[in-house]
């Protein structure tokens, strides 16, 4: 199970990287088209879709690599037992918030598909397509938080960005 989850987070990170390349390609296509005096409809919208997809798909991978910003001043001032309890509490609250975020992201995507909601820009993309990456990213982030909550509850130390790069 551990290897499956780590591969899942890694795959999401890889997709986020590919989406970042998608932003680059979209912007470059718009710049080149402008220099050659023609327009490629939707390049701005697609750059935005790729950027949002990259951000949401990277959530679980960056979290599991200890790259999310954490304020550890309070945790470091407590004894190890108190620090562990507070960390577990924070992860539990994070799980609840991520579950709500994932639920409403999936609901938004489903509603967009159900009502055939399309982009108002000239690309007229069905919005459920780019919203799917948000839903998948938030679900994976929720899974990563639950995974970390279970690991911390079992006494496994948190990964820091220093440990993951060694």
ZAMARGU-4260 file (C-alpha; in steps of 0.2 Angstrom, whole numbers, plus 5000, padded with zeros to 4 digits):
<rodrens>
0) 5000/5000/5000 | 5014/5012/5004 | 5022/5010/4987 | 5005/5012/4978 | 5002/5028/4988
5) 5019/5035/4985 | 5018/5031/4966 | 5001/5039/4966 | 5008/5055/4973 | 5023/5054/4961
10) 5011/5052/4946 | 5001/5067/4952 | 5017/5077/4953 | 5023/5072/4936 | 5006/5077/4929
15) 5008/5094/4938 | 5025/5096/4929 | 5017/5091/4912 | 5004/5104/4915 | 5017/5117/4919
20) 5025/5113/4902 | 5007/5115/4895 | 5007/5133/4902 | 5024/5136/4894 | 5018/5129/4877
25) 5001/5139/4878 | 5010/5156/4882 | 5024/5153/4869 | 5010/5149/4856 | 5001/5165/4860
30) 5018/5175/4858 | 5023/5167/4842 | 5006/5169/4835 | 5005/5187/4840 | 5022/5190/4832
35) 5016/5182/4816 | 5000/5193/4816 | 4987/5179/4819 | 4977/5173/4834 | 4976/5156/4841
40) 4959/5157/4850 | 4959/5151/4868 | 4978/5151/4872 | 4975/5162/4887 | 4961/5151/4894
45) 4972/5135/4891 | 4987/5143/4900 | 4975/5146/4915 | 4968/5129/4914 | 4985/5121/4914
50) 4991/5133/4928 | 4976/5128/4939 | 4979/5109/4935 | 4997/5111/4940 | 4993/5119/4956
55) 4980/5106/4962 | 4989/5091/4955 | 5005/5096/4964 | 4996/5097/4982 | 4998/5079/4987
60) 5016/5077/4981 | 5022/5093/4988 | 5014/5089/5005 | 5021/5071/5006 | 5039/5079/5002
65) 5037/5091/5016 | 5037/5106/5005 | 5021/5114/5011 | 5024/5129/5022 | 5021/5125/5040
70) 5023/5137/5055 | 5032/5126/5067 | 5036/5139/5081 | 5022/5132/5092 | 5026/5114/5088
75) 5045/5117/5092 | 5041/5125/5109 | 5031/5110/5116 | 5038/5094/5123 | 5038/5079/5110
80) 5022/5072/5117 | 5013/5089/5116 | 5020/5092/5099 | 5015/5076/5092 | 4997/5078/5099
85) 4996/5095/5091 | 5002/5089/5075 | 4989/5075/5075 | 4976/5087/5079 | 4981/5099/5065
90) 4981/5084/5053 | 4964/5079/5058 | 4957/5097/5055 | 4966/5097/5039 | 4958/5081/5034
95) 4941/5088/5038 | 4944/5104/5027 | 4952/5094/5013 | 4937/5082/5013 | 4925/5097/5012
100) 4936/5104/4998 | 4937/5088/4988 | 4918/5085/4990 | 4913/5102/4983 | 4926/5101/4970
105) 4919/5085/4964 | 4901/5092/4965 | 4906/5108/4955 | 4914/5097/4942 | 4898/5085/4941
110) 4887/5100/4941 | 4897/5108/4926 | 4895/5092/4917 | 4877/5090/4921 | 4872/5107/4915
115) 4885/5108/4901 | 4893/5123/4908 | 4906/5130/4895 | 4919/5143/4896 | 4914/5161/4892
120) 4930/5165/4883 | 4931/5161/4864 | 4938/5143/4867 | 4920/5138/4873 | 4928/5123/4883
125) 4916/5112/4893 | 4922/5117/4911 | 4920/5100/4918 | 4936/5096/4908 | 4948/5108/4917
130) 4938/5106/4934 | 4942/5087/4934 | 4960/5091/4938 | 4955/5101/4953 | 4943/5087/4959
135) 4957/5074/4957 | 4970/5085/4965 | 4959/5089/4980 | 4955/5071/4982 | 4973/5066/4981
140) 4977/5079/4994 | 4964/5073/5006 | 4971/5055/5004 | 4989/5062/5007 | 4982/5070/5023
145) 4973/5055/5029 | 4989/5044/5025 | 5000/5056/5035 | 4987/5057/5049 | 4988/5038/5050
150) 5007/5037/5049 | 5009/5051/5063 | 4996/5042/5074 | 5007/5026/5073 | 5022/5036/5078
155) 5031/5039/5061 | 5040/5055/5061 | 5035/5069/5048 | 5045/5070/5033 | 5054/5087/5031
160) 5060/5094/5014 | 5078/5091/5020 | 5074/5072/5023 | 5066/5070/5006 | 5081/5078/4996
165) 5094/5067/5005
</rodrens>
